[in-house]
Amino acid sequence: MLYTKNYKRTALVLLVIAGFVILWFTFQQVRGIYYTITTMLNTVGDMSSFLFLYFAVSFAGVPIMLASLIIGFSLLNSIRKDETPFLRKNVTKLKIVAFLLVAFELYMFISQRVINSLFIRYADPNMKYVVEVSLGGVVVVLGLVVFCIALVFEYGISLQNQVDETL
């Protein structure tokens, strides 16, 4: 019983932190969209079409991260409310978050390569512009770790079933 109160309290604290992270993430994205649109409106010629393409490609990853944050929030809420964290729905949520993390890193890597190859066409021949935002595969590794945690949760479900059958 002590452990149940402990992880439920921890889940509540993490839920509050996750809520602030979701709000901050949303604020940053809205601010980024505002600045990008403002820049596009103030830019003329071929560069404005490139900026639109850059905007479309770079902000397409936002729903992936927002979805993973919301699912993580939902997972913490489930852990806080349910009797046990070892539920199939929690395993599914963890696997979805793992997939989204890996997909986000791969999407960002590919989209930045495409943007950089297109940007060279519009850039001044004497200067080279490169758009590069990367954590060097850290997000992929985090996704794999989350997937392993999902497997641990599956094992916990089987152990809990065995204990319930024994009693």
Secondary structure as the mmCIF struct_conf table of DSSP 4:
data_model
#
loop_
_struct_conf.conf_type_id
_struct_conf.id
_struct_conf.beg_label_comp_id
_struct_conf.beg_label_asym_id
_struct_conf.beg_label_seq_id
_struct_conf.end_label_comp_id
_struct_conf.end_label_asym_id
_struct_conf.end_label_seq_id
HELX_RH_AL_P HELX_RH_AL_P1 LEU A 2 ASN A 42
TURN_TY1_P TURN_TY1_P1 GLY A 45 GLY A 45
HELX_RH_AL_P HELX_RH_AL_P2 ASP A 46 SER A 58
HELX_RH_3T_P HELX_RH_3T_P1 PHE A 59 GLY A 61
HELX_RH_AL_P HELX_RH_AL_P3 VAL A 62 LYS A 81
BEND BEND1 ASP A 82 GLU A 83
BEND BEND2 PRO A 85 PRO A 85
HELX_RH_AL_P HELX_RH_AL_P4 ARG A 88 TYR A 122
BEND BEND3 ALA A 123 ALA A 123
TURN_TY1_P TURN_TY1_P2 PRO A 125 ASN A 126
TURN_TY1_P TURN_TY1_P3 GLY A 136 GLY A 137
HELX_RH_AL_P HELX_RH_AL_P5 VAL A 138 THR A 166
#
